[in-house]
Amino acid sequence: AVSEGPNVLRVTQKGAATWGPFTFEFESVRRIVLHPMSRIEATALSGKIAKMTSASEVHPAENGVHIRYRAEAEIEFWLPPLLGTAAMRHEVREQFAAMIAEMLRRNAAR
């Protein structure tokens, strides 16, 4: 990640996502705007996704926090309609599971 300012980052990601027998290589550059303890906004600047914006909002809840995530994306490659939706949901779940695991790891390390 490269900092563009106190709460703005430019993040480059490269890898592959596998879903069933399908593997999709990806590369992206995103601009991330952090609103500490409340919201994270991301905008795709380049990569295989033609257009993508997302926002994660964090709200206090009875036993922790509630995270609301919304994303809109236009991809430049063809995916079968049902497969595309399922694959995107799978990837988002995996990303959030990885973030939760990292937060728990860091908390245990303290």
C-alpha positions in Angstrom: 0.0 0.0 0.0 1.2 3.5 -0.8 -0.1 6.4 1.3 -1.7 9.3 -0.5 -2.4 11.2 2.7 -3.3 10.6 6.3 -6.4 8.4 5.6 -6.0 7.6 1.9 -4.2 4.6 0.5 -3.5 3.2 -3.0 -3.5 -0.7 -2.8 -2.3 -3.0 -5.5 -3.5 -6.6 -5.5 -2.6 -9.5 -7.7 -3.6 -13.2 -7.5 -6.1 -15.8 -8.4 -9.5 -16.8 -7.2 -10.7 -20.4 -7.5 -14.3 -21.4 -7.4 -15.0 -25.0 -8.2 -13.3 -26.0 -11.4 -12.8 -22.3 -12.4 -9.8 -20.1 -11.7 -9.8 -16.4 -12.3 -6.6 -14.4 -12.3 -7.0 -10.9 -11.1 -5.0 -7.7 -10.7 -6.3 -4.4 -9.3 -5.3 -1.0 -8.0 -7.7 0.5 -5.6 -8.0 3.9 -3.8 -9.0 3.3 -0.2 -10.4 6.2 1.9 -10.5 5.5 5.7 -13.0 7.2 8.0 -11.6 5.8 11.3 -13.9 3.7 13.3 -16.8 4.2 11.0 -16.4 3.7 7.2 -14.0 2.4 4.5 -14.6 3.4 0.9 -12.8 1.7 -2.0 -12.7 2.6 -5.7 -11.0 0.6 -8.4 -8.5 2.6 -10.4 -7.4 -0.2 -12.8 -7.4 -3.9 -13.3 -9.8 -6.5 -14.8 -12.8 -5.0 -13.1 -13.9 -2.1 -15.3 -15.6 -0.3 -12.4 -15.9 -1.1 -8.7 -16.9 0.9 -5.7 -17.5 -0.4 -2.2 -18.2 0.9 1.2 -17.9 -0.9 4.6 -19.6 0.7 7.6 -19.1 -0.3 11.2 -21.8 0.2 13.8 -21.7 -0.7 17.5 -23.9 -3.8 18.3 -24.9 -5.5 21.5 -22.1 -8.1 21.4 -19.5 -6.3 19.3 -20.0 -4.6 15.9 -22.2 -4.8 12.9 -20.5 -4.5 9.5 -22.5 -3.3 6.5 -20.8 -3.9 3.1 -22.1 -2.7 -0.2 -20.3 -3.1 -3.6 -21.0 -2.3 -7.2 -18.9 -3.8 -9.9 -18.7 -4.1 -13.7 -16.4 -6.8 -15.0 -14.7 -6.9 -18.3 -14.9 -10.7 -18.8 -17.9 -13.0 -19.2 -19.2 -15.2 -16.4 -22.4 -17.3 -16.6 -25.1 -15.3 -14.7 -25.6 -17.7 -11.8 -21.9 -18.6 -11.5 -20.9 -15.0 -11.5 -23.2 -14.0 -8.6 -22.2 -17.1 -6.6 -18.5 -16.6 -7.3 -18.6 -12.9 -6.2 -20.5 -13.8 -3.0 -18.0 -16.6 -2.3 -15.0 -14.2 -2.8 -16.6 -11.5 -0.5 -17.2 -14.2 2.2 -13.6 -15.4 1.9 -12.2 -11.8 2.2 -14.3 -11.0 5.3 -13.3 -14.4 6.9 -9.6 -13.5 6.3 -10.1 -10.1 7.8 -11.8 -11.5 10.9 -9.1 -14.1 11.3 -6.4 -11.4 11.1 -8.2 -9.2 13.6 -8.5 -12.1 16.0 -4.8 -13.0 15.5 -3.8 -9.4 16.2 -6.0 -9.2 19.3 -4.5 -12.5 20.7 -1.0 -11.2 20.0 -1.7 -8.2 22.3 
